[in-house]
């Protein structure tokens, strides 16, 4: 490792974290942090990364054009778990290396999913708003215990969620393109088709990457298969769900409620959707716990230090 290599840190939360800053500065003398908290996109991103040998990125889009403008950049460390913002073919074509460790924020996301499920089943957001507006009435909700929970995408986070749901005595359904038979058998999970999981789940939660095969996975037609009292949770990636169709289904009672931490456009621009009484919104905080930030940050540092993955 060459201490004189120049490192750029795009992530705002990494840049704000004193422990991560200290750990990185122990290894590299020349580090540029995103101390202004700027959202780095295309031209601004290129300018920020120019002249650096290594970079730690979070939700910044590294596409062919951006990578083509950064001849000095040799290594990218991924802060966070999703890789959909990085053009892998372009990385390989321009000779860049990628450091990444999957699943480092799994517990943070799993806990948020459970908090979403309980909040919506117990009508917590609606009750909160009513009390603030002067209305005092008891909402009769439902327990998470004993419910059928469907997990679409049983990777790091999906598997962790299975383990966390055990004390609730839930029937757990899962759908994944990868054969997870051994895990399903060990943890009493029922592997089902996409249609089955939509039709049978009381709580449906998404844990998929965003790519051409998953974009707009939940169309209006597919969501119409869901129970009218079902809850949909998305803490994975915006773009997996047809948000316009979801809005109409929530308004018309075709789906009971939904909670989204991620959106196709962030911040979301559809205020009619996010202001619905049966919609719970958070600003992409799935990995935003102190513990997850440290874990993701240390993984990103390891990534630029040589923990590279194959680009195929």
DONU-171770 format. One record per residue (C-alpha): residue number from 1; residue in three letters; chain; x, z, y. Coordinates in pm, 1 decimal, always signed. Layout:
N
  resi  resn  chain      east        up     north
   NUM   ALA      A         X         Z         Y
...
This chain:
312
  resi  resn  chain      east        up     north
     1   UNK      A      +0.0      +0.0      +0.0
     2   UNK      A    +134.4    -102.0    +340.3
     3   UNK      A     +51.2    +157.8    +608.7
     4   UNK      A    +107.9    -104.0    +878.3
     5   UNK      A    -179.3    -323.1    +764.7
     6   UNK      A    -456.7    -343.9   +1021.2
     7   UNK      A    -797.4    -216.5    +910.0
     8   UNK      A   -1137.0    -268.5   +1075.6
     9   UNK      A   -1432.0     -41.9    +997.2
    10   UNK      A   -1764.9    -208.3   +1072.1
    11   UNK      A   -1987.8     +73.6    +950.0
    12   UNK      A   -2123.6    +300.7   +1221.1
    13   UNK      A   -2184.1    +598.2    +991.4
    14   UNK      A   -1833.6    +570.7    +843.6
    15   UNK      A   -1688.6    +551.5   +1194.0
    16   UNK      A   -1874.6    +867.2   +1297.3
    17   UNK      A   -1764.3   +1069.4    +995.2
    18   UNK      A   -1462.7   +1289.4   +1073.7
    19   UNK      A   -1362.4   +1334.7    +710.1
    20   UNK      A   -1366.5    +962.7    +632.6
    21   UNK      A   -1178.6    +881.0    +952.1
    22   UNK      A    -913.2   +1134.9    +862.0
    23   UNK      A    -877.5   +1008.4    +505.2
    24   UNK      A    -841.8    +649.2    +619.8
    25   UNK      A    -593.2    +735.3    +894.9
    26   UNK      A    -376.3    +915.9    +639.5
    27   UNK      A    -324.0    +581.8    +470.7
    28   UNK      A    -325.2    +335.4    +760.1
    29   UNK      A    -181.8    +365.2   +1108.2
    30   UNK      A    -374.4     +80.8   +1269.0
    31   UNK      A    -749.6    +126.9   +1231.1
    32   UNK      A   -1026.6     -10.2   +1452.0
    33   UNK      A   -1349.5    +188.3   +1420.2
    34   UNK      A   -1692.6     +78.9   +1539.5
    35   UNK      A   -1706.0    +367.2   +1785.0
    36   UNK      A   -1948.0    +190.5   +2018.2
    37   UNK      A   -2205.1    +165.3   +1741.1
    38   UNK      A   -2244.9    -208.6   +1794.5
    39   UNK      A   -2452.6    -415.0   +1551.6
    40   UNK      A   -2198.4    -669.2   +1434.5
    41   UNK      A   -2337.5   -1016.5   +1377.6
    42   UNK      A   -2165.8   -1355.8   +1347.3
    43   UNK      A   -1970.4   -1410.6   +1673.3
    44   UNK      A   -1941.3   -1040.1   +1754.1
    45   UNK      A   -1846.6    -967.0   +1394.2
    46   UNK      A   -1580.3   -1236.4   +1392.0
    47   UNK      A   -1431.3   -1100.5   +1714.3
    48   UNK      A   -1433.5    -744.7   +1576.1
    49   UNK      A   -1261.3    -843.4   +1250.6
    50   UNK      A   -1014.4   -1093.4   +1396.3
    51   UNK      A    -651.6    -995.7   +1353.5
    52   UNK      A    -719.3    -741.3   +1080.6
    53   UNK      A    -581.4    -753.9    +726.4
    54   UNK      A    -851.7    -538.0    +569.5
    55   UNK      A   -1210.6    -449.8    +652.4
    56   UNK      A   -1471.9    -197.0    +546.2
    57   UNK      A   -1819.1    -348.6    +576.5
    58   UNK      A   -2169.2    -213.5    +524.7
    59   UNK      A   -2469.6    -434.1    +609.8
    60   UNK      A   -2271.0    -698.5    +797.0
    61   UNK      A   -2321.2   -1054.9    +673.3
    62   UNK      A   -1999.7   -1214.7    +549.5
    63   UNK      A   -2105.7   -1574.6    +500.2
    64   UNK      A   -1900.1   -1890.9    +468.1
    65   UNK      A   -1871.9   -1946.6    +842.7
    66   UNK      A   -1765.4   -1589.4    +922.6
    67   UNK      A   -1506.4   -1583.0    +643.7
    68   UNK      A   -1370.8   -1923.2    +747.8
    69   UNK      A   -1289.1   -1781.2   +1092.4
    70   UNK      A   -1087.1   -1488.4    +957.6
    71   UNK      A    -760.2   -1624.6    +813.1
    72   UNK      A    -581.8   -1288.4    +845.0
    73   UNK      A    -844.6   -1097.0    +649.0
    74   UNK      A    -724.0   -1039.7    +292.7
    75   UNK      A    -935.5    -755.3    +156.0
    76   UNK      A   -1292.6    -633.8    +206.0
    77   UNK      A   -1404.6    -286.7     +96.0
    78   UNK      A   -1781.3    -244.8     +52.5
    79   UNK      A   -1935.3     +67.5    +202.6
    80   UNK      A   -2261.4     +97.6     +10.9
    81   UNK      A   -2392.1     -55.6    -308.1
    82   UNK      A   -2556.4    -388.6    -223.9
    83   UNK      A   -2350.1    -707.6    -231.6
    84   UNK      A   -2619.1    -950.4    -118.2
    85   UNK      A   -2473.2    -972.0    +234.8
    86   UNK      A   -2142.9   -1107.0    +102.9
    87   UNK      A   -2100.4   -1470.7      +0.7
    88   UNK      A   -1904.0   -1428.8    -321.8
    89   UNK      A   -1828.0   -1799.7    -356.6
    90   UNK      A   -1688.0   -1809.2      -4.2
    91   UNK      A   -1482.0   -1494.3     -68.5
    92   UNK      A   -1324.8   -1665.2    -368.9
    93   UNK      A   -1282.1   -1995.8    -186.2
    94   UNK      A   -1095.1   -1835.1    +104.4
    95   UNK      A    -886.4   -1609.4    -120.0
    96   UNK      A   -1036.8   -1277.4     -12.4
    97   UNK      A   -1042.4    -973.4    -242.0
    98   UNK      A   -1340.7    -740.7    -274.1
    99   UNK      A   -1329.0    -368.7    -346.0
   100   UNK      A   -1656.3    -217.6    -462.6
   101   UNK      A   -1788.4     +63.9    -682.3
   102   UNK      A   -2152.5     +52.9    -788.1
   103   UNK      A   -2399.7    +338.0    -780.4
   104   UNK      A   -2213.4    +582.3    -557.1
   105   UNK      A   -2529.9    +662.1    -357.6
   106   UNK      A   -2765.9    +676.7    -656.1
   107   UNK      A   -2876.2   +1038.3    -617.5
   108   UNK      A   -2941.5    +999.8    -246.6
   109   UNK      A   -3175.0    +704.0    -307.6
   110   UNK      A   -3343.5    +862.7    -609.9
   111   UNK      A   -3431.7   +1174.1    -410.9
   112   UNK      A   -3578.9    +962.7    -132.3
   113   UNK      A   -3796.5    +777.7    -384.7
   114   UNK      A   -3934.0   +1104.5    -519.7
   115   UNK      A   -3995.3   +1236.5    -168.9
   116   UNK      A   -4184.7    +914.6     -85.5
   117   UNK      A   -4395.3    +938.4    -400.7
   118   UNK      A   -4495.2   +1300.4    -345.3
   119   UNK      A   -4558.1   +1249.1     +26.6
   120   UNK      A   -4794.6    +959.3     -32.7
   121   UNK      A   -4968.3   +1109.7    -334.6
   122   UNK      A   -5039.3   +1421.9    -125.5
   123   UNK      A   -5126.0   +1223.8    +191.3
   124   UNK      A   -4858.9   +1408.9    +387.9
   125   UNK      A   -4803.0   +1142.0    +660.6
   126   UNK      A   -5175.8   +1103.3    +731.7
   127   UNK      A   -5235.5   +1479.3    +730.0
   128   UNK      A   -4943.8   +1533.3    +966.0
   129   UNK      A   -5077.7   +1279.6   +1216.0
   130   UNK      A   -5427.9   +1427.5   +1200.1
   131   UNK      A   -5306.6   +1779.7   +1272.9
   132   UNK      A   -5108.1   +1654.2   +1572.6
   133   UNK      A   -5419.3   +1478.5   +1702.6
   134   UNK      A   -5627.4   +1794.7   +1672.5
   135   UNK      A   -5799.0   +1732.8   +1339.2
   136   UNK      A   -5774.8   +2007.6   +1077.9
   137   UNK      A   -5899.9   +1904.8    +735.2
   138   UNK      A   -5773.2   +1934.5    +383.4
   139   UNK      A   -5667.6   +1614.7    +212.3
   140   UNK      A   -5720.2   +1614.8    -163.4
   141   UNK      A   -5418.3   +1446.0    -308.8
   142   UNK      A   -5274.1   +1388.6    -651.9
   143   UNK      A   -4971.5   +1519.5    -841.5
   144   UNK      A   -4667.0   +1319.7    -938.3
   145   UNK      A   -4660.7   +1515.0   -1263.2
   146   UNK      A   -4806.6   +1314.8   -1548.5
   147   UNK      A   -4821.7    +987.9   -1356.8
   148   UNK      A   -4704.6    +653.1   -1489.3
   149   UNK      A   -4400.8    +547.7   -1288.5
   150   UNK      A   -4278.0    +189.5   -1305.4
   151   UNK      A   -3916.1    +109.2   -1224.0
   152   UNK      A   -3830.9    -254.8   -1160.5
   153   UNK      A   -3453.9    -277.9   -1191.1
   154   UNK      A   -3295.8     -16.9   -1415.0
   155   UNK      A   -2940.1     -17.3   -1287.3
   156   UNK      A   -2746.7    +276.5   -1143.3
   157   UNK      A   -3032.1    +403.0    -926.0
   158   UNK      A   -3308.9    +318.4   -1170.8
   159   UNK      A   -3133.6    +511.4   -1447.6
   160   UNK      A   -3073.7    +809.3   -1219.6
   161   UNK      A   -3439.9    +808.8   -1120.3
   162   UNK      A   -3541.2    +816.7   -1487.3
   163   UNK      A   -3339.8   +1136.2   -1532.7
   164   UNK      A   -3481.9   +1297.4   -1218.3
   165   UNK      A   -3840.5   +1223.5   -1322.8
   166   UNK      A   -3813.3   +1401.3   -1657.8
   167   UNK      A   -3925.5   +1745.9   -1532.4
   168   UNK      A   -4243.0   +1583.8   -1393.8
   169   UNK      A   -4352.3   +1469.3   -1738.8
   170   UNK      A   -4412.1   +1114.4   -1621.2
   171   UNK      A   -4462.8    +816.2   -1845.0
   172   UNK      A   -4181.4    +587.9   -1737.1
   173   UNK      A   -4200.3    +209.4   -1760.3
   174   UNK      A   -3907.7     -15.8   -1679.3
   175   UNK      A   -3846.7    -384.2   -1629.1
   176   UNK      A   -3499.1    -534.0   -1611.8
   177   UNK      A   -3345.2    -871.4   -1690.9
   178   UNK      A   -3060.1    -691.3   -1871.6
   179   UNK      A   -3118.2    -548.5   -2218.9
   180   UNK      A   -3139.5    -171.6   -2168.0
   181   UNK      A   -3274.8     -89.8   -2514.9
   182   UNK      A   -3027.9    +190.1   -2590.3
   183   UNK      A   -3092.0    +365.8   -2258.5
   184   UNK      A   -3469.2    +326.8   -2291.9
   185   UNK      A   -3463.3    +474.6   -2641.4
   186   UNK      A   -3246.2    +769.5   -2540.1
   187   UNK      A   -3465.4    +859.1   -2241.1
   188   UNK      A   -3810.7    +771.2   -2377.2
   189   UNK      A   -3856.7    +479.5   -2138.7
   190   UNK      A   -4091.3    +194.7   -2224.5
   191   UNK      A   -3947.2    -148.7   -2154.8
   192   UNK      A   -4228.6    -379.7   -2042.5
   193   UNK      A   -4289.6    -719.2   -1883.4
   194   UNK      A   -4324.5    -761.5   -1508.3
   195   UNK      A   -4699.4    -815.9   -1545.0
   196   UNK      A   -4740.0    -499.1   -1754.4
   197   UNK      A   -4546.6    -281.2   -1514.5
   198   UNK      A   -4756.6    -406.0   -1222.8
   199   UNK      A   -5083.8    -342.2   -1404.2
   200   UNK      A   -5002.9      -0.6   -1551.8
   201   UNK      A   -4798.9    +185.2   -1286.3
   202   UNK      A   -4942.8    +458.1   -1065.9
   203   UNK      A   -4616.1    +458.4    -871.2
   204   UNK      A   -4407.3    +140.3    -864.4
   205   UNK      A   -4054.3    +152.1    -726.3
   206   UNK      A   -3807.6    -133.6    -673.0
   207   UNK      A   -3434.8    -112.7    -744.8
   208   UNK      A   -3315.4    -471.7    -742.7
   209   UNK      A   -3051.1    -671.2    -559.5
   210   UNK      A   -3174.0    -947.9    -331.8
   211   UNK      A   -3084.6   -1296.0    -452.4
   212   UNK      A   -3258.1   -1625.7    -519.7
   213   UNK      A   -3415.6   -1489.4    -837.3
   214   UNK      A   -3562.8   -1177.5    -674.3
   215   UNK      A   -3653.7   -1295.8    -325.0
   216   UNK      A   -4027.9   -1255.9    -268.2
   217   UNK      A   -4059.7   -1115.6    -620.9
   218   UNK      A   -4380.8    -935.5    -531.6
   219   UNK      A   -4610.6   -1205.2    -402.6
   220   UNK      A   -4975.8   -1155.0    -313.6
   221   UNK      A   -5069.9   -1283.8    -658.9
   222   UNK      A   -4843.9   -1038.3    -838.9
   223   UNK      A   -4942.0    -742.2    -621.8
   224   UNK      A   -5307.0    -819.7    -697.0
   225   UNK      A   -5232.9    -703.1   -1052.3
   226   UNK      A   -5161.0    -349.6    -930.2
   227   UNK      A   -5408.4     -65.6    -952.3
   228   UNK      A   -5611.5      -1.3    -637.9
   229   UNK      A   -5483.9    +358.7    -634.1
   230   UNK      A   -5120.0    +260.5    -692.0
   231   UNK      A   -4827.6    +332.9    -461.1
   232   UNK      A   -4546.8     +83.7    -396.1
   233   UNK      A   -4199.4    +202.3    -293.7
   234   UNK      A   -3909.7     -16.3    -179.0
   235   UNK      A   -3573.3    +146.3    -111.0
   236   UNK      A   -3376.2    -150.7    -244.4
   237   UNK      A   -3372.8    -456.9     -20.5
   238   UNK      A   -3603.6    -620.6    +228.4
   239   UNK      A   -3721.1    -960.0    +112.2
   240   UNK      A   -3829.0    -847.6    -234.1
   241   UNK      A   -4190.3    -809.7    -119.3
   242   UNK      A   -4421.1   -1040.6     +75.5
   243   UNK      A   -4473.7    -798.8    +364.1
   244   UNK      A   -4764.0    -993.9    +516.8
   245   UNK      A   -4952.8    -990.4    +188.9
   246   UNK      A   -4877.1    -621.5    +144.5
   247   UNK      A   -5018.9    -545.1    +488.1
   248   UNK      A   -5349.5    -712.8    +405.7
   249   UNK      A   -5370.5    -535.0     +71.0
   250   UNK      A   -5307.1    -196.6    +232.1
   251   UNK      A   -5567.2    -266.3    +502.0
   252   UNK      A   -5827.1    -370.9    +243.9
   253   UNK      A   -5760.9     -90.3      -3.1
   254   UNK      A   -5621.8    -320.4    -270.5
   255   UNK      A   -5319.4     -90.5    -293.0
   256   UNK      A   -5346.6    +278.1    -200.9
   257   UNK      A   -5021.1    +320.0      -9.5
   258   UNK      A   -4664.0    +202.4     +30.6
   259   UNK      A   -4334.0    +342.8    +150.9
   260   UNK      A   -4050.4    +116.6    +265.9
   261   UNK      A   -3697.8    +207.3    +368.3
   262   UNK      A   -3590.4    -158.2    +389.8
   263   UNK      A   -3736.6    -472.4    +545.3
   264   UNK      A   -3673.0    -844.0    +553.3
   265   UNK      A   -3602.9    -811.0    +927.5
   266   UNK      A   -3452.7    -483.0   +1045.4
   267   UNK      A   -3573.8    -315.8   +1250.5
   268   UNK      A   -3917.6    -438.2   +1137.9
   269   UNK      A   -4117.9    -639.0   +1389.4
   270   UNK      A   -4461.3    -611.7   +1227.7
   271   UNK      A   -4593.1    -304.4   +1408.5
   272   UNK      A   -4938.5    -351.6   +1263.5
   273   UNK      A   -4789.4    -291.0    +918.9
   274   UNK      A   -4569.4      +5.9    +998.9
   275   UNK      A   -4844.9    +183.4   +1193.6
   276   UNK      A   -5093.2    +177.8    +907.1
   277   UNK      A   -5204.3    +525.2    +798.1
   278   UNK      A   -5117.1    +446.4    +436.8
   279   UNK      A   -4771.4    +309.1    +509.3
   280   UNK      A   -4461.7    +528.3    +533.4
   281   UNK      A   -4153.4    +383.0    +698.9
   282   UNK      A   -3794.1    +505.2    +731.4
   283   UNK      A   -3499.5    +323.9    +896.3
   284   UNK      A   -3284.1    +228.4    +593.9
   285   UNK      A   -3177.0    +586.4    +518.7
   286   UNK      A   -3159.8    +562.2    +139.0
   287   UNK      A   -2786.9    +627.0    +135.2
   288   UNK      A   -2780.5    +842.7    +445.5
   289   UNK      A   -2705.5   +1187.7    +314.2
   290   UNK      A   -2381.9   +1366.6    +393.7
   291   UNK      A   -2289.6   +1357.6     +27.5
   292   UNK      A   -2364.3    +987.0     -16.7
   293   UNK      A   -2180.6    +890.6    +302.1
   294   UNK      A   -1866.8   +1064.9    +176.9
   295   UNK      A   -1897.1    +910.8    -168.8
   296   UNK      A   -1954.9    +560.7     -31.7
   297   UNK      A   -1677.0    +601.2    +222.4
   298   UNK      A   -1419.5    +717.0     -30.6
   299   UNK      A   -1523.2    +431.0    -260.5
   300   UNK      A   -1472.2    +183.9     +26.1
   301   UNK      A   -1126.6    +326.9     +95.9
   302   UNK      A   -1041.4    +294.2    -273.9
   303   UNK      A   -1175.1     -60.6    -249.2
   304   UNK      A    -931.6    -172.9     +17.6
   305   UNK      A    -649.4     +10.3    -160.6
   306   UNK      A    -675.6    -205.3    -470.8
   307   UNK      A    -992.1    -119.4    -666.1
   308   UNK      A   -1098.4    -483.8    -666.6
   309   UNK      A   -1372.2    -650.1    -867.1
   310   UNK      A   -1365.7    -994.9   -1021.0
   311   UNK      A   -1530.1   -1264.4    -809.8
   312   UNK      A   -1580.9   -1483.2   -1116.3
